[in-house]
């Protein structure tokens, strides 16, 4: 079945620095969603991208959908300790399923 | 609105026992799903539903049953608990496949 792969699996970031996490699929995606899960918490929906090449921003977070709709990225600028957590991408699969990537676990060094 | 409510929050079962994890949402969402998350891992889809009376299997359905008799409720039944089912279980709902999912706070299950 369809899988979305996320890299890196772990990201150690110095506070104030930028980083990017990537989500890749072997098949064309109709849309892609991003979620954040704080340690010990539950996933929280951040955003959905639908159009080829789409870019959306939420404060310091920039989300991008690739031109071929096979990949997506999340870029965080000026990382803060509040950014700690795991970021998941998720994409619809056959039969109305929503499948999740393995996630990128972000640790912030103060 | 309470959102998605999961009960219980914690549960310890003995191998072979059965139980039902409850999930209820008050947002009139048609789509509901159950995921499991093992330590340090991603989310794996167990079962899902696109409306009352309609359910289907996800990636890891073995050992679990679901039913959807109402729009609000989507219980997950463990038939005969096994240590491999030790996990955190999340229920989630969405108004449609093109919208993001709202997750419950999870049920932490340990099978001994």
Interface residues (C-beta under 8 A of the other chain):
Chain A: X1 X31 X33 X35 X41 X42 X43 X44 X45 X46 X47 X48 X50 X88 X90 X92 X95 X96 X97 X98 X99 X100 X101 X102 X103 X105
Chain B: X31 X33 X35 X40 X41 X42 X43 X44 X45 X48 X50 X56 X58 X59 X90 X92 X94 X97 X98 X99 X100 X101 X102 X103 X104 X105 X106
